[in-house]
Amino acid sequence: MFKAILIEKDDVVGYRARSTTLDEAQLPEGDVTLRVDCSTLNYKDALAITGKGPVVRKFPMVPGIDLAGTVEASASPDFKAGDQVLLNGWGVGEQHWGGLAQKARLDGRWLIPLPRGFTARQAMAVGTAGYTAMLSVLALERHGVTPEQGEILVTGANGGVGSFAVALLARLGYQVVASTGRPEQADYLKKLGAGEIIDRATLSEPGRPLARERWAGVIDSLGSHTLANACAATRYGGTVATCGLAQGMDFPATVAPFILRGVTLAGIDSVMCPRAERIAAWERLARDLDLALLDEITREIGLDEAIPMAGELLAGKVRGRLVVDVNR
Ligand SMILES: NC(=O)c1ccc[n+]([C@@H]2O[C@H](COP(=O)([O-])OP(=O)(O)OC[C@H]3O[C@@H](n4cnc5c(N)ncnc54)[C@H](OP(=O)(O)O)[C@@H]3O)[C@@H](O)[C@H]2O)c1
């Protein structure tokens, strides 16, 4: 038997998430069974737990898009009992039981070895948020954005993706301008490496198709008007990495920045990202992330706390990241 968060939906109870005990025989199909050491609570997990977004595709579902664990049994040629592994995405926690549980059974092709240099807890402190921030940094690099070119805007800076984007860019020598609705967290953002903090209200309302050129690059996790305004103020030849929709899924923009200033809009997807690119992103995280900042960015909670914290996270009240100790 093992503890898990279970999401159910039916005509009697409606949509609900509860903490419960499950039998190992109930685990879904997969060639690797593992003991989960740690998981996390991401924006998507919070949508799944609260039912505020159509994340869960099958019921009942164990949420949790991230996990770090130890292999107990494996029919996969790539893993054996005792191996420490990491999982981010692949629809886990959406269509296949995920990491907010003490046990998981998964397809071995979704797993990567726990990246060298990280403990399970540290890897979960980074989680999908940090790995997505790194995919976004890699996209800026791939499109030729260098620290000498000028300021980089990071939106949703106090969130999980935003916090890691600020920390990674600053460590790589970029000048980071952090946009936030929580200016009282300025000291935190400065500690991560932000050079300037701006009020997110300056970006979140409808704006002009083109604005004064300011950003050499952007990492945006909000979408909607914020993304449109970020594109409108991106300098000639700059790149905007778009990875989230915390403000909205809409994109009320014009083509002007793209056809008049040669701006590139780079889409970032962590879920189905090919294995080789994931491994490369985690290798760069091991190299470029200052692990000393993880305690600053992260708070640890127990499995049962994941349900109440999901609402807090969607309300924008969580700073940085939540690591879930599933055995607490
Ligand atoms: N593409 C991918 O593969 C991928 C991977 C991971 C995450 N994501 C997406 O990226 C987004 C951020 O994820 P996360 O884990 O960083 O979430 P998070 O920790 O909840 O952070 C989101 C941040 O966005 C800001 N925000 C929230 N609601 C807002 C609103 N209505 N208007 C303007 N700003 C708002 C807040 O930052 P401030 O307090 O600083 O203003 C908040 O901390 C989500 O949409 C998530 O689904 C996508």
The ligand as a Gaussian input file, in Angstrom:
#p B3LYP/6-31G(d) Opt

LIG

0 1
 N        5.732000      25.419000     -21.777000
 C        5.976000      24.543000     -20.826000
 O        6.422000      23.424000     -21.050000
 C        5.737000      24.983000     -19.406000
 C        6.470000      24.432000     -18.358000
 C        6.286000      24.943000     -17.067000
 C        5.337000      25.934000     -16.843000
 N        4.617000      26.390000     -17.898000
 C        3.625000      27.456000     -17.703000
 O        4.306000      28.612000     -17.267000
 C        3.464000      29.371000     -16.420000
 C        4.178000      29.639000     -15.111000
 O        4.402000      28.411000     -14.429000
 P        5.027000      28.433000     -12.969000
 O        5.188000      27.022000     -12.547000
 O        6.171000      29.359000     -12.933000
 O        3.793000      29.079000     -12.177000
 P        3.811000      29.945000     -10.830000
 O        4.894000      29.508000      -9.945000
 O        2.405000      29.962000     -10.338000
 O        4.197000      31.421000     -11.360000
 C        3.370000      32.180000     -12.161000
 C        3.661000      33.648000     -11.885000
 O        2.948000      34.413000     -12.836000
 C        2.519000      35.633000     -12.267000
 N        1.056000      35.692000     -12.425000
 C        0.142000      34.818000     -11.925000
 N       -1.106000      35.169000     -12.303000
 C       -0.971000      36.299000     -13.071000
 C       -1.885000      37.142000     -13.756000
 N       -3.199000      36.930000     -13.739000
 N       -1.410000      38.200000     -14.433000
 C       -0.068000      38.456000     -14.474000
 N        0.841000      37.692000     -13.827000
 C        0.398000      36.623000     -13.152000
 C        2.963000      35.617000     -10.808000
 O        4.246000      36.233000     -10.767000
 P        4.502000      37.612000      -9.952000
 O        3.973000      37.396000      -8.581000
 O        5.991000      37.786000     -10.000000
 O        3.759000      38.687000     -10.683000
 C        3.154000      34.134000     -10.532000
 O        4.081000      33.895000      -9.504000
 C        2.174000      28.575000     -16.292000
 O        1.242000      29.046000     -17.234000
 C        2.600000      27.175000     -16.642000
 O        1.547000      26.382000     -17.098000
 C        4.789000      25.946000     -19.158000

